[in-house]
Amino acid sequence: MAILTEARPRAAGRAAKTVRNRDGWWAAFFLGPQLTLLAVFLVFPLGFAVVLAFMRWDGLGQKEWAGLDNFAAQLTDPEFGLAVWNTVKLALLTVPFGLGLALLIAIALNSVKGSGFYRVLYFMPVVTSSVAVALMWQIILAGDEYGVLNTSLERWFGISAPDWLGDPGWVIVAIAIVTIWSSLGLNVVIFLAGLQTIPPQIVEAARIDGAGALRIFRSVTLPLLSPTIFFSSVVAVISSFQAFDQIYVLVNPEHNEGARTIVYQVYELGFKDFEFGMSSAAALILLVLTLLVTLVQFAAQKRLVHYDT
C-alpha cells in the first residue's frame, strides 16, 4: 500500500513534466520564426551598428579601429549640429501643435453622431503612401506659379507667401505642416478611444456641480485623458526624430540645409559618402538622444499623468 502511495506522486510528476515539455516544444514551434526574424533583422543589425560605430569602413575594404574618433567627428561637425537643431525644431513644431489639433478634433467628433465616417476621412492620410503624400504637398507648397497655396493666398487675400520648400527659414515649417497633416488621423483615433473610456457619470457630476465646458475640459477630461496624451506624445517625439522619407521626397536636404535632419545625416554618410563608421556613430547618437528624451517624458509622467479614475 505504501509503495502504491509513493508511486502515484511520481507518476503525476512525470505526467506534469511531459505536459510542460510538450507545451515548451509547441511554444518554440510558434515563437521560433518570429524570434529568428527579430534576431536577424533587429538584434544583429543593431549590434553590428554599435560595433561599426567604433570603426572606419567604406563597405568594401578592411575595417580599421577608430575608437571614439567617429563620435568626436560628428559632435564637432557643423552639419551634424545643424541636423540636430532641425530635428529638435521639427519635434517642437509637430508634437504640441499636432497633438493639440488632434485633441480638439477628437473632442468635437466625440459628440457627433456617425463619427465613424469622419474617423475614416481623418485616418486616410495615415494609410496613404508617404511618398504620395509628399508629392501631393510638393504641388501645394511649390513656390512658383504652380503652387496651389501661394497662388490662392495671393489671388484671394493679396498675401505674398514665402517659398515654403526653397527658403531654409521656412522649409522646416512646411515639413511640420505635412507631418501634422499626415499623422493627424492616427492621433484623432487614439484620442477618441481615450475619450470614450472616460465614465460619463464623472462628467455629468461635474456638470451638475455647475462646471462649464472649459472647467470640465481642464479638470476632468485632461486628467483622465493624460495617459493617452502621454502615450501619443512619446510616439510623436520618436516619429519626429526618425523623420526621413517625406522630407527626402518633399525637399531634398542636399539642396536645402534647412531640411537636414539626423536621419538624413545618417543616410548621407552611409549611402553617399560610404563612411559607414561615421554613419553608425550618428545613428547611435540619435538613439541616445531619443532614449534621453523618452526618459525625461517617463520621469515627467509621475507628476502629469493620472491613472486613477
FIBAKE-564803 format. One record per residue (C-alpha): residue number from 0; y, x, z. Coordinates in steps of 0.05 Angstrom, whole numbers, plus 5000, padded with zeros to 4 digits. Layout:
(rec NUM, (Y, X, Z))
...
//
This chain:
(rec 0, (5000, 5000, 5000))
(rec 1, (5047, 5057, 5017))
(rec 2, (5031, 5090, 4951))
(rec 3, (5050, 5027, 4913))
(rec 4, (5114, 5021, 4952))
(rec 5, (5134, 5092, 4934))
(rec 6, (5114, 5084, 4860))
(rec 7, (5158, 5024, 4849))
(rec 8, (5225, 5060, 4861))
(rec 9, (5201, 5118, 4818))
(rec 10, (5184, 5071, 4761))
(rec 11, (5251, 5035, 4769))
(rec 12, (5288, 5103, 4768))
(rec 13, (5251, 5124, 4705))
(rec 14, (5268, 5058, 4671))
(rec 15, (5341, 5064, 4691))
(rec 16, (5343, 5135, 4665))
(rec 17, (5312, 5113, 4599))
(rec 18, (5365, 5059, 4592))
(rec 19, (5420, 5109, 4606))
(rec 20, (5392, 5158, 4555))
(rec 21, (5386, 5103, 4503))
(rec 22, (5458, 5080, 4516))
(rec 23, (5482, 5152, 4511))
(rec 24, (5449, 5161, 4444))
(rec 25, (5479, 5096, 4418))
(rec 26, (5548, 5117, 4444))
(rec 27, (5541, 5185, 4409))
(rec 28, (5520, 5149, 4346))
(rec 29, (5581, 5105, 4344))
(rec 30, (5632, 5154, 4371))
(rec 31, (5606, 5216, 4335))
(rec 32, (5640, 5203, 4267))
(rec 33, (5707, 5186, 4300))
(rec 34, (5705, 5247, 4346))
(rec 35, (5686, 5292, 4287))
(rec 36, (5744, 5267, 4245))
(rec 37, (5791, 5275, 4305))
(rec 38, (5768, 5347, 4315))
(rec 39, (5772, 5364, 4241))
(rec 40, (5839, 5332, 4225))
(rec 41, (5876, 5337, 4292))
(rec 42, (5848, 5385, 4343))
(rec 43, (5831, 5443, 4296))
(rec 44, (5897, 5439, 4255))
(rec 45, (5937, 5436, 4320))
(rec 46, (5901, 5496, 4349))
(rec 47, (5907, 5534, 4283))
(rec 48, (5982, 5519, 4280))
(rec 49, (5991, 5545, 4352))
(rec 50, (5956, 5610, 4335))
(rec 51, (5992, 5616, 4268))
(rec 52, (6060, 5609, 4303))
(rec 53, (6050, 5678, 4332))
(rec 54, (6032, 5710, 4265))
(rec 55, (6062, 5728, 4197))
(rec 56, (6023, 5698, 4139))
(rec 57, (6041, 5675, 4069))
(rec 58, (5978, 5634, 4059))
(rec 59, (5941, 5685, 4018))
(rec 60, (5949, 5755, 4046))
(rec 61, (5928, 5786, 4112))
(rec 62, (5952, 5756, 4177))
(rec 63, (5996, 5801, 4220))
(rec 64, (6011, 5792, 4294))
(rec 65, (6084, 5775, 4305))
(rec 66, (6086, 5756, 4378))
(rec 67, (6149, 5716, 4394))
(rec 68, (6187, 5741, 4333))
(rec 69, (6178, 5675, 4295))
(rec 70, (6205, 5634, 4353))
(rec 71, (6264, 5682, 4362))
(rec 72, (6280, 5679, 4288))
(rec 73, (6281, 5603, 4288))
(rec 74, (6321, 5596, 4352))
(rec 75, (6374, 5643, 4325))
(rec 76, (6374, 5614, 4254))
(rec 77, (6437, 5573, 4239))
(rec 78, (6397, 5528, 4192))
(rec 79, (6347, 5511, 4247))
(rec 80, (6404, 5497, 4295))
(rec 81, (6435, 5450, 4243))
(rec 82, (6367, 5417, 4234))
(rec 83, (6361, 5405, 4309))
(rec 84, (6431, 5376, 4313))
(rec 85, (6420, 5330, 4254))
(rec 86, (6354, 5306, 4284))
(rec 87, (6388, 5292, 4351))
(rec 88, (6445, 5254, 4315))
(rec 89, (6394, 5213, 4277))
(rec 90, (6359, 5194, 4342))
(rec 91, (6425, 5177, 4376))
(rec 92, (6442, 5130, 4319))
(rec 93, (6376, 5097, 4305))
(rec 94, (6347, 5087, 4375))
(rec 95, (6403, 5049, 4412))
(rec 96, (6430, 5012, 4351))
(rec 97, (6362, 4996, 4322))
(rec 98, (6332, 4971, 4388))
(rec 99, (6396, 4933, 4406))
(rec 100, (6398, 4896, 4340))
(rec 101, (6323, 4882, 4343))
(rec 102, (6331, 4854, 4414))
(rec 103, (6387, 4807, 4393))
(rec 104, (6348, 4782, 4333))
(rec 105, (6285, 4772, 4376))
(rec 106, (6324, 4731, 4427))
(rec 107, (6352, 4688, 4371))
(rec 108, (6284, 4677, 4339))
(rec 109, (6251, 4663, 4406))
(rec 110, (6287, 4596, 4410))
(rec 111, (6278, 4577, 4336))
(rec 112, (6223, 4532, 4313))
(rec 113, (6179, 4560, 4258))
(rec 114, (6198, 4631, 4276))
(rec 115, (6134, 4657, 4244))
(rec 116, (6166, 4652, 4175))
(rec 117, (6225, 4695, 4198))
(rec 118, (6177, 4745, 4230))
(rec 119, (6144, 4755, 4163))
(rec 120, (6211, 4766, 4129))
(rec 121, (6233, 4817, 4180))
(rec 122, (6166, 4852, 4180))
(rec 123, (6161, 4860, 4105))
(rec 124, (6201, 4926, 4103))
(rec 125, (6153, 4956, 4154))
(rec 126, (6093, 4948, 4108))
(rec 127, (6133, 4968, 4046))
(rec 128, (6123, 5039, 4020))
(rec 129, (6175, 5086, 4049))
(rec 130, (6185, 5116, 3980))
(rec 131, (6201, 5047, 3951))
(rec 132, (6249, 5033, 4009))
(rec 133, (6285, 5099, 3998))
(rec 134, (6291, 5088, 3922))
(rec 135, (6320, 5018, 3934))
(rec 136, (6371, 5043, 3984))
(rec 137, (6387, 5101, 3937))
(rec 138, (6413, 5050, 3888))
(rec 139, (6451, 5011, 3942))
(rec 140, (6484, 5072, 3973))
(rec 141, (6499, 5111, 3909))
(rec 142, (6570, 5138, 3907))
(rec 143, (6582, 5127, 3833))
(rec 144, (6599, 5063, 3795))
(rec 145, (6526, 5041, 3800))
(rec 146, (6526, 5040, 3876))
(rec 147, (6518, 4968, 3898))
(rec 148, (6550, 4975, 3967))
(rec 149, (6611, 5017, 3947))
(rec 150, (6625, 4974, 3885))
(rec 151, (6621, 4910, 3927))
(rec 152, (6667, 4937, 3981))
(rec 153, (6718, 4959, 3930))
(rec 154, (6718, 4896, 3889))
(rec 155, (6716, 4845, 3945))
(rec 156, (6756, 4879, 4000))
(rec 157, (6792, 4937, 3966))
(rec 158, (6757, 4987, 4011))
(rec 159, (6743, 5057, 3984))
(rec 160, (6676, 5072, 4016))
(rec 161, (6652, 5144, 4026))
(rec 162, (6599, 5179, 3985))
(rec 163, (6543, 5160, 4032))
(rec 164, (6490, 5205, 4002))
(rec 165, (6534, 5262, 3979))
(rec 166, (6582, 5273, 4037))
(rec 167, (6549, 5316, 4091))
(rec 168, (6590, 5280, 4144))
(rec 169, (6564, 5211, 4124))
(rec 170, (6494, 5224, 4100))
(rec 171, (6463, 5221, 4169))
(rec 172, (6496, 5153, 4179))
(rec 173, (6465, 5130, 4113))
(rec 174, (6397, 5155, 4135))
(rec 175, (6405, 5119, 4201))
(rec 176, (6421, 5053, 4166))
(rec 177, (6359, 5059, 4123))
(rec 178, (6316, 5077, 4183))
(rec 179, (6342, 5019, 4225))
(rec 180, (6331, 4970, 4168))
(rec 181, (6260, 4993, 4153))
(rec 182, (6237, 4994, 4225))
(rec 183, (6274, 4931, 4248))
(rec 184, (6216, 4883, 4236))
(rec 185, (6168, 4923, 4279))
(rec 186, (6216, 4924, 4338))
(rec 187, (6232, 4850, 4329))
(rec 188, (6158, 4831, 4332))
(rec 189, (6147, 4875, 4394))
(rec 190, (6207, 4845, 4430))
(rec 191, (6185, 4774, 4411))
(rec 192, (6117, 4787, 4442))
(rec 193, (6152, 4813, 4505))
(rec 194, (6198, 4753, 4509))
(rec 195, (6140, 4705, 4505))
(rec 196, (6108, 4737, 4566))
(rec 197, (6168, 4720, 4610))
(rec 198, (6150, 4660, 4653))
(rec 199, (6195, 4601, 4634))
(rec 200, (6196, 4579, 4707))
(rec 201, (6238, 4640, 4725))
(rec 202, (6288, 4626, 4670))
(rec 203, (6291, 4553, 4690))
(rec 204, (6301, 4570, 4763))
(rec 205, (6359, 4617, 4745))
(rec 206, (6389, 4562, 4703))
(rec 207, (6384, 4511, 4760))
(rec 208, (6419, 4561, 4806))
(rec 209, (6478, 4560, 4758))
(rec 210, (6467, 4624, 4719))
(rec 211, (6496, 4624, 4650))
(rec 212, (6464, 4652, 4587))
(rec 213, (6496, 4721, 4597))
(rec 214, (6475, 4725, 4670))
(rec 215, (6404, 4703, 4653))
(rec 216, (6401, 4757, 4599))
(rec 217, (6426, 4811, 4646))
(rec 218, (6389, 4792, 4710))
(rec 219, (6325, 4760, 4684))
(rec 220, (6310, 4777, 4611))
(rec 221, (6327, 4851, 4611))
(rec 222, (6290, 4869, 4676))
(rec 223, (6227, 4831, 4655))
(rec 224, (6231, 4859, 4585))
(rec 225, (6243, 4931, 4608))
(rec 226, (6170, 4953, 4599))
(rec 227, (6173, 4930, 4526))
(rec 228, (6241, 4964, 4516))
(rec 229, (6214, 5028, 4546))
(rec 230, (6153, 5028, 4500))
(rec 231, (6196, 5015, 4438))
(rec 232, (6246, 5069, 4458))
(rec 233, (6191, 5122, 4465))
(rec 234, (6162, 5103, 4397))
(rec 235, (6231, 5102, 4365))
(rec 236, (6251, 5170, 4392))
(rec 237, (6186, 5202, 4368))
(rec 238, (6193, 5169, 4300))
(rec 239, (6264, 5193, 4292))
(rec 240, (6243, 5264, 4310))
(rec 241, (6189, 5261, 4256))
(rec 242, (6233, 5232, 4201))
(rec 243, (6219, 5263, 4133))
(rec 244, (6193, 5221, 4075))
(rec 245, (6251, 5173, 4069))
(rec 246, (6301, 5229, 4078))
(rec 247, (6268, 5272, 4025))
(rec 248, (6268, 5216, 3974))
(rec 249, (6336, 5186, 3993))
(rec 250, (6374, 5252, 3991))
(rec 251, (6342, 5319, 3982))
(rec 252, (6364, 5362, 4042))
(rec 253, (6361, 5423, 3997))
(rec 254, (6425, 5399, 3964))
(rec 255, (6457, 5368, 4025))
(rec 256, (6454, 5406, 4091))
(rec 257, (6477, 5345, 4128))
(rec 258, (6408, 5315, 4117))
(rec 259, (6368, 5375, 4141))
(rec 260, (6321, 5356, 4198))
(rec 261, (6269, 5396, 4237))
(rec 262, (6211, 5367, 4197))
(rec 263, (6246, 5386, 4132))
(rec 264, (6256, 5456, 4161))
(rec 265, (6181, 5459, 4174))
(rec 266, (6166, 5435, 4104))
(rec 267, (6214, 5484, 4071))
(rec 268, (6189, 5544, 4109))
(rec 269, (6116, 5528, 4097))
(rec 270, (6113, 5499, 4027))
(rec 271, (6174, 5530, 3993))
(rec 272, (6182, 5598, 4026))
(rec 273, (6108, 5606, 4043))
(rec 274, (6125, 5631, 4113))
(rec 275, (6071, 5594, 4149))
(rec 276, (6081, 5631, 4214))
(rec 277, (6155, 5611, 4216))
(rec 278, (6137, 5540, 4196))
(rec 279, (6085, 5535, 4252))
(rec 280, (6136, 5562, 4302))
(rec 281, (6187, 5510, 4281))
(rec 282, (6134, 5455, 4286))
(rec 283, (6115, 5479, 4356))
(rec 284, (6188, 5478, 4377))
(rec 285, (6192, 5407, 4351))
(rec 286, (6130, 5389, 4392))
(rec 287, (6161, 5418, 4455))
(rec 288, (6227, 5382, 4444))
(rec 289, (6190, 5316, 4433))
(rec 290, (6149, 5327, 4496))
(rec 291, (6211, 5343, 4537))
(rec 292, (6249, 5281, 4513))
(rec 293, (6188, 5238, 4526))
(rec 294, (6180, 5267, 4596))
(rec 295, (6253, 5251, 4610))
(rec 296, (6241, 5179, 4587))
(rec 297, (6180, 5173, 4632))
(rec 298, (6220, 5201, 4690))
(rec 299, (6275, 5151, 4678))
(rec 300, (6227, 5092, 4676))
(rec 301, (6216, 5097, 4751))
(rec 302, (6286, 5071, 4763))
(rec 303, (6298, 5030, 4700))
(rec 304, (6232, 4996, 4685))
(rec 305, (6206, 4938, 4726))
(rec 306, (6133, 4919, 4721))
(rec 307, (6132, 4863, 4772))
(rec 308, (6150, 4792, 4751))
//
